């Protein structure tokens, strides 16, 4: 009996020792309720058939572990809360899950810094020009990846990344757990599915290297190269210039993107795009104008490769619409965007954006006008949005209106 007590004491002591260096444990999360409705023919605003809604809850814990290692574990759950019974007929996220409740681990990573180099490994969100987590949805897509950041060079960050899997689906939808299936698939699957090819042949993941520097006066310049194994090689070049020293509040930006299909989609022509923007800020007012143009011979849309790189996938081009994603990145498309944002203190943040795109190849025009009002009430963030859409490939080419409500409670 005495031996048993000693053994138990030894085990407890070992466990305490293993976690003795864990510090700064923090719990956080949010609860969201999103609702949208439109008056596409033959229905009216707020009709169940033309409405979509969903609730989501995210719970996360971060901590500083032993030996300078930081970590995060986060899980997200989706539910319709029974809205499908009389208010909505579709959801925001949870590809193929219908109205079933779903949950999955959306982040689980460890990070460690060695001198000027940081390594982050595990399930995480990414924000790069051609592979990123889309934040418009009620939950964002994430990646199983390894990312290395190095700051040895002055005012410069070097990036190297490997992405093995993701849960993004064509059109920016996020795949959740359905009937116990793993929602994460080999990176590149969304692209080949979007273009009607065989996802079973996708097995290599993706690699990216980049340099982001502020060595050029008043400028943040970045160069990215991507290799989605046996699917595509891509380049993204961007320079954002802060001209505040010349003209207070003035900013200028330029972008160039190039995508060269490989392997299964090698028969598709190369795609490219360029864009420019001019921005101005004064007190609580921000103004922006942008123009973009894509190569007339391309096939693949210049957009997020994590969600298919096709119309419906979000793009980082300056001219991207507020809601109708991917049009401006379609091949043979010219687009422009005008946006104004104003912070009315103690009232709300207001935004108005006008986007117009014209694709000559298919003679498809899209016009969008969006208005939003956002305000925080303590821990509750609320946004009301109105979107006018007139697109030749939607609603039998008739214009329609959309109203959306976004509620997020942070804890």
PLY file of the C-alpha trace (Angstrom):
ply
format ascii 1.0
element vertex 411
property float x
property float y
property float z
element edge 410
property int vertex1
property int vertex2
end_header
0.00 0.00 0.00
2.84 2.36 0.81
4.50 1.52 -2.53
1.27 2.31 -4.36
1.05 5.69 -2.66
4.62 6.51 -3.59
4.03 5.52 -7.21
0.93 7.70 -7.42
2.83 10.60 -5.89
5.60 10.14 -8.44
3.11 10.18 -11.31
1.43 13.34 -10.03
4.82 15.02 -9.58
5.75 14.10 -13.16
2.52 15.58 -14.49
2.98 18.81 -12.55
6.55 19.08 -13.82
5.47 18.61 -17.44
3.06 21.54 -17.23
4.97 23.70 -14.77
6.19 26.06 -17.50
2.79 26.64 -19.09
1.98 30.35 -18.79
-0.39 32.98 -20.11
-3.23 30.54 -20.67
-6.06 32.50 -22.26
-9.53 31.38 -23.29
-11.44 33.28 -25.96
-14.07 32.79 -28.59
-17.19 34.16 -30.17
-20.78 33.33 -31.00
-22.18 34.41 -34.37
-25.59 34.62 -35.98
-25.70 35.50 -39.68
-28.82 36.01 -41.80
-29.32 36.95 -45.44
-32.24 37.29 -47.83
-32.78 38.45 -51.43
-35.64 39.07 -53.85
-34.48 36.89 -56.73
-37.40 35.87 -58.97
-39.97 34.63 -58.19
-39.64 35.38 -54.47
-39.61 38.49 -52.32
-37.29 39.68 -49.58
-37.62 37.62 -46.38
-39.32 34.71 -48.16
-38.01 31.46 -46.73
-37.00 30.11 -50.16
-34.65 33.04 -50.75
-33.20 33.31 -47.24
-30.18 31.75 -45.55
-29.05 31.75 -41.95
-26.82 30.00 -39.45
-25.21 30.23 -36.03
-21.60 29.45 -35.17
-19.62 29.23 -31.95
-15.84 29.20 -31.65
-13.90 28.40 -28.46
-10.12 28.78 -28.36
-7.28 28.48 -25.87
-3.79 29.91 -26.31
-0.77 29.38 -24.06
2.96 29.85 -23.77
4.35 26.35 -23.29
7.75 25.11 -22.16
10.97 26.14 -23.92
9.46 29.20 -25.57
6.83 27.32 -27.56
3.45 29.01 -28.08
0.33 27.10 -29.00
-3.33 27.43 -29.89
-6.26 25.02 -29.99
-9.61 26.14 -31.39
-12.85 24.36 -32.28
-15.90 25.67 -34.13
-19.47 24.43 -34.22
-22.32 25.21 -36.62
-26.06 25.04 -36.08
-29.16 26.40 -37.80
-30.95 26.73 -34.44
-34.06 25.47 -36.23
-34.23 28.49 -38.55
-34.97 26.14 -41.46
-38.38 25.39 -39.99
-39.87 28.71 -41.04
-37.24 31.38 -41.84
-34.45 30.05 -44.10
-33.79 27.35 -46.68
-29.97 27.46 -46.88
-26.88 27.95 -44.70
-23.69 30.01 -44.91
-21.12 27.26 -44.32
-20.87 23.52 -43.84
-20.57 22.16 -47.38
-22.80 19.08 -47.93
-23.91 19.22 -44.33
-27.33 20.69 -45.03
-28.99 21.76 -41.81
-27.17 19.21 -39.64
-25.11 20.49 -36.72
-21.37 20.24 -37.38
-18.11 20.89 -35.57
-14.39 20.57 -36.23
-11.00 21.71 -34.98
-10.24 24.80 -37.06
-6.88 25.66 -35.46
-4.28 23.53 -33.67
-0.74 24.82 -33.98
2.59 25.24 -32.21
5.06 28.07 -32.85
8.64 28.68 -31.79
11.06 31.55 -32.43
14.78 30.96 -32.95
16.56 34.30 -33.09
14.94 36.14 -36.00
13.19 33.05 -37.34
9.72 31.85 -36.35
8.32 28.44 -37.25
4.59 27.72 -37.01
3.34 24.19 -37.61
-0.17 22.75 -37.55
-3.71 23.72 -38.49
-3.90 27.49 -38.96
-5.40 30.34 -40.91
-3.31 31.90 -43.69
-3.32 35.32 -45.33
-1.33 35.33 -48.57
-2.34 36.76 -51.98
-3.31 33.48 -53.68
-3.92 31.14 -50.71
-5.85 32.56 -47.80
-8.63 32.14 -45.26
-11.79 33.86 -46.49
-13.29 35.87 -43.62
-16.61 36.84 -45.20
-18.19 33.53 -44.22
-19.54 32.70 -40.77
-16.41 30.54 -40.33
-13.13 30.82 -42.23
-11.38 28.00 -44.06
-8.07 26.89 -42.55
-5.02 24.84 -43.52
-2.74 22.07 -42.31
0.54 23.86 -42.94
4.08 24.71 -41.87
5.17 28.34 -42.14
8.65 29.83 -41.61
9.22 33.59 -41.19
12.68 35.14 -41.11
13.61 38.76 -40.34
17.42 38.68 -40.57
17.43 41.16 -43.47
16.67 44.76 -42.49
13.01 45.78 -42.90
12.36 42.50 -44.74
10.42 39.35 -43.98
11.22 36.16 -45.87
8.48 33.53 -45.99
8.56 29.82 -46.79
5.45 27.66 -46.45
4.15 24.19 -47.15
0.40 23.59 -47.24
-0.76 20.00 -47.06
-4.52 20.19 -46.69
-7.43 22.60 -46.38
-11.20 22.63 -45.97
-12.05 25.31 -48.52
-14.52 24.40 -51.27
-15.15 26.08 -54.63
-17.05 29.30 -54.13
-15.59 30.09 -50.72
-17.79 27.59 -48.89
-16.22 25.86 -45.88
-16.43 22.08 -45.51
-17.42 20.82 -42.06
-17.65 17.35 -40.54
-20.45 15.35 -42.16
-21.22 11.84 -40.91
-17.83 11.70 -39.22
-15.84 12.38 -42.41
-12.63 14.44 -42.27
-13.42 17.86 -43.80
-9.78 18.51 -44.78
-8.59 17.40 -48.22
-5.25 17.56 -50.02
-4.50 21.12 -51.10
-5.43 21.63 -54.74
-8.52 19.43 -54.61
-10.82 22.47 -54.77
-9.13 23.65 -57.99
-9.43 20.41 -59.94
-13.03 19.97 -58.76
-13.85 23.52 -59.86
-12.60 22.74 -63.37
-14.24 19.31 -63.61
-11.12 17.16 -63.23
-10.20 14.15 -61.06
-9.54 15.05 -57.38
-8.22 11.52 -56.71
-5.00 12.44 -58.54
-4.23 15.36 -56.20
-1.57 14.31 -53.70
1.23 16.85 -53.45
0.01 19.87 -51.52
1.45 23.32 -52.21
4.64 25.31 -51.57
5.15 29.08 -51.36
8.10 31.41 -50.91
7.97 35.18 -50.56
9.79 38.35 -49.64
8.00 41.33 -48.10
10.15 44.44 -47.70
9.95 48.09 -46.71
13.47 48.90 -47.92
12.05 51.06 -50.72
11.14 54.45 -49.20
7.42 54.86 -48.40
6.72 51.45 -49.98
5.74 47.97 -48.88
6.70 45.59 -51.70
6.01 41.86 -51.85
6.89 39.05 -54.24
5.26 35.62 -53.92
5.84 32.37 -55.80
3.51 29.37 -55.46
3.77 25.79 -56.63
0.56 23.81 -56.25
2.03 20.40 -57.06
1.05 19.16 -60.54
-1.68 21.81 -60.75
-0.20 25.30 -61.17
2.72 27.66 -60.67
1.86 31.24 -59.81
3.45 34.63 -59.12
2.06 37.63 -57.25
3.82 41.01 -57.19
2.50 43.99 -55.26
3.69 47.42 -54.17
1.75 49.73 -51.84
3.08 53.26 -51.57
2.25 55.63 -48.71
2.51 59.12 -50.20
1.61 60.87 -46.96
4.91 62.79 -46.96
4.11 64.16 -50.42
0.34 64.59 -50.12
-1.11 63.93 -46.65
-3.49 60.97 -46.70
-2.64 59.82 -50.24
-1.82 56.15 -51.05
-1.13 54.27 -54.28
-0.91 50.55 -55.06
-0.09 48.26 -57.98
-0.51 44.50 -58.42
0.44 41.86 -60.98
-0.55 38.17 -60.88
0.36 35.28 -63.17
-0.92 31.69 -63.04
0.51 28.88 -65.19
-1.56 25.64 -65.15
0.36 22.37 -64.76
-0.39 18.63 -64.61
-4.11 17.88 -64.82
-4.99 21.41 -65.92
-1.95 21.89 -68.18
-4.26 22.17 -71.20
-5.69 25.41 -69.82
-4.10 28.65 -71.00
-2.03 30.85 -68.70
-3.86 33.59 -66.79
-2.64 36.99 -65.66
-4.02 40.18 -64.16
-2.91 43.64 -63.14
-4.53 46.24 -60.93
-3.92 49.72 -59.58
-5.56 51.72 -56.81
-5.53 55.23 -55.39
-6.60 55.92 -51.83
-7.09 59.01 -49.72
-7.77 59.40 -46.01
-8.76 62.51 -44.10
-9.94 62.50 -40.49
-12.76 59.93 -40.34
-13.17 59.60 -44.12
-11.44 57.06 -46.38
-11.79 57.01 -50.17
-10.49 54.45 -52.68
-10.65 53.93 -56.44
-9.24 50.90 -58.28
-9.01 49.44 -61.77
-8.03 45.93 -62.91
-7.69 43.98 -66.13
-7.17 40.27 -66.81
-5.60 38.47 -69.77
-8.08 37.71 -72.55
-6.56 34.28 -73.28
-6.63 32.94 -69.71
-8.94 30.23 -68.38
-8.28 30.06 -64.64
-9.66 32.90 -62.48
-7.09 34.97 -60.58
-8.52 34.20 -57.15
-8.01 32.16 -53.99
-6.52 28.77 -54.91
-7.77 27.44 -51.55
-11.38 27.72 -52.71
-11.05 26.71 -56.36
-9.63 29.79 -58.15
-12.91 30.21 -59.99
-15.78 32.68 -59.96
-17.19 32.62 -56.43
-13.71 32.39 -54.90
-12.54 35.63 -53.34
-9.63 37.50 -54.91
-7.09 39.92 -53.44
-7.25 42.17 -56.51
-7.96 45.74 -55.45
-11.23 45.82 -57.41
-12.88 42.86 -55.63
-16.60 43.30 -55.03
-18.06 43.40 -51.53
-20.26 40.32 -52.05
-20.15 38.96 -55.63
-16.69 37.41 -55.48
-14.41 36.40 -58.33
-15.98 38.33 -61.20
-13.12 40.83 -61.37
-10.55 38.01 -61.55
-12.26 36.14 -64.39
-10.26 35.98 -67.65
-10.80 38.76 -70.22
-12.37 41.09 -67.64
-11.98 44.80 -67.03
-13.25 46.10 -63.69
-13.28 49.19 -61.53
-14.23 49.84 -57.92
-15.11 52.97 -55.93
-15.38 52.90 -52.14
-16.01 55.42 -49.37
-15.87 54.65 -45.65
-16.80 57.06 -42.88
-16.58 56.71 -39.12
-19.39 58.74 -37.56
-18.21 58.85 -33.97
-20.65 57.52 -31.38
-23.02 56.48 -34.19
-21.60 53.82 -36.56
-19.06 53.02 -39.26
-20.57 53.44 -42.72
-19.27 52.06 -46.03
-20.45 52.42 -49.63
-18.86 50.50 -52.51
-19.60 50.38 -56.23
-18.05 47.62 -58.35
-18.43 47.07 -62.09
-16.90 44.27 -64.17
-17.20 43.42 -67.85
-16.04 40.11 -69.32
-15.76 40.24 -73.11
-15.20 36.50 -73.62
-18.70 35.55 -72.46
-20.24 39.02 -72.70
-20.98 38.95 -68.97
-21.35 42.21 -67.08
-21.76 42.52 -63.30
-22.64 45.62 -61.31
-22.77 45.70 -57.53
-23.57 48.49 -55.11
-23.13 47.74 -51.39
-23.94 49.76 -48.28
-22.99 48.71 -44.74
-23.44 50.13 -41.26
-21.42 48.63 -38.41
-21.42 49.32 -34.68
-20.15 47.65 -31.52
-22.26 47.43 -28.38
-19.75 46.33 -25.79
-18.75 42.79 -26.80
-21.42 42.62 -29.51
-20.43 43.59 -33.07
-23.34 44.22 -35.46
-23.38 44.91 -39.19
-26.33 45.58 -41.48
-25.66 45.29 -45.22
-27.62 46.12 -48.36
-26.40 44.84 -51.75
-27.79 45.66 -55.20
-26.69 43.18 -57.87
-27.19 43.30 -61.64
-25.32 40.40 -63.29
-25.94 38.84 -66.68
-25.40 35.32 -65.30
-27.67 35.66 -62.23
-31.45 35.81 -61.77
-32.11 35.59 -65.53
-30.09 38.80 -65.97
-32.53 40.76 -63.78
-31.24 42.90 -60.95
-32.06 41.98 -57.36
-31.60 43.21 -53.81
-29.97 41.51 -50.82
-30.18 42.33 -47.12
-27.82 40.75 -44.59
-27.42 40.91 -40.81
-24.17 39.94 -39.05
-24.10 39.55 -35.26
-20.92 38.53 -33.39
-20.55 38.32 -29.61
-16.91 38.11 -28.50
-15.87 36.58 -25.21
0 1
1 2
2 3
3 4
4 5
5 6
6 7
7 8
8 9
9 10
10 11
11 12
12 13
13 14
14 15
15 16
16 17
17 18
18 19
19 20
20 21
21 22
22 23
23 24
24 25
25 26
26 27
27 28
28 29
29 30
30 31
31 32
32 33
33 34
34 35
35 36
36 37
37 38
38 39
39 40
40 41
41 42
42 43
43 44
44 45
45 46
46 47
47 48
48 49
49 50
50 51
51 52
52 53
53 54
54 55
55 56
56 57
57 58
58 59
59 60
60 61
61 62
62 63
63 64
64 65
65 66
66 67
67 68
68 69
69 70
70 71
71 72
72 73
73 74
74 75
75 76
76 77
77 78
78 79
79 80
80 81
81 82
82 83
83 84
84 85
85 86
86 87
87 88
88 89
89 90
90 91
91 92
92 93
93 94
94 95
95 96
96 97
97 98
98 99
99 100
100 101
101 102
102 103
103 104
104 105
105 106
106 107
107 108
108 109
109 110
110 111
111 112
112 113
113 114
114 115
115 116
116 117
117 118
118 119
119 120
120 121
121 122
122 123
123 124
124 125
125 126
126 127
127 128
128 129
129 130
130 131
131 132
132 133
133 134
134 135
135 136
136 137
137 138
138 139
139 140
140 141
141 142
142 143
143 144
144 145
145 146
146 147
147 148
148 149
149 150
150 151
151 152
152 153
153 154
154 155
155 156
156 157
157 158
158 159
159 160
160 161
161 162
162 163
163 164
164 165
165 166
166 167
167 168
168 169
169 170
170 171
171 172
172 173
173 174
174 175
175 176
176 177
177 178
178 179
179 180
180 181
181 182
182 183
183 184
184 185
185 186
186 187
187 188
188 189
189 190
190 191
191 192
192 193
193 194
194 195
195 196
196 197
197 198
198 199
199 200
200 201
201 202
202 203
203 204
204 205
205 206
206 207
207 208
208 209
209 210
210 211
211 212
212 213
213 214
214 215
215 216
216 217
217 218
218 219
219 220
220 221
221 222
222 223
223 224
224 225
225 226
226 227
227 228
228 229
229 230
230 231
231 232
232 233
233 234
234 235
235 236
236 237
237 238
238 239
239 240
240 241
241 242
242 243
243 244
244 245
245 246
246 247
247 248
248 249
249 250
250 251
251 252
252 253
253 254
254 255
255 256
256 257
257 258
258 259
259 260
260 261
261 262
262 263
263 264
264 265
265 266
266 267
267 268
268 269
269 270
270 271
271 272
272 273
273 274
274 275
275 276
276 277
277 278
278 279
279 280
280 281
281 282
282 283
283 284
284 285
285 286
286 287
287 288
288 289
289 290
290 291
291 292
292 293
293 294
294 295
295 296
296 297
297 298
298 299
299 300
300 301
301 302
302 303
303 304
304 305
305 306
306 307
307 308
308 309
309 310
310 311
311 312
312 313
313 314
314 315
315 316
316 317
317 318
318 319
319 320
320 321
321 322
322 323
323 324
324 325
325 326
326 327
327 328
328 329
329 330
330 331
331 332
332 333
333 334
334 335
335 336
336 337
337 338
338 339
339 340
340 341
341 342
342 343
343 344
344 345
345 346
346 347
347 348
348 349
349 350
350 351
351 352
352 353
353 354
354 355
355 356
356 357
357 358
358 359
359 360
360 361
361 362
362 363
363 364
364 365
365 366
366 367
367 368
368 369
369 370
370 371
371 372
372 373
373 374
374 375
375 376
376 377
377 378
378 379
379 380
380 381
381 382
382 383
383 384
384 385
385 386
386 387
387 388
388 389
389 390
390 391
391 392
392 393
393 394
394 395
395 396
396 397
397 398
398 399
399 400
400 401
401 402
402 403
403 404
404 405
405 406
406 407
407 408
408 409
409 410
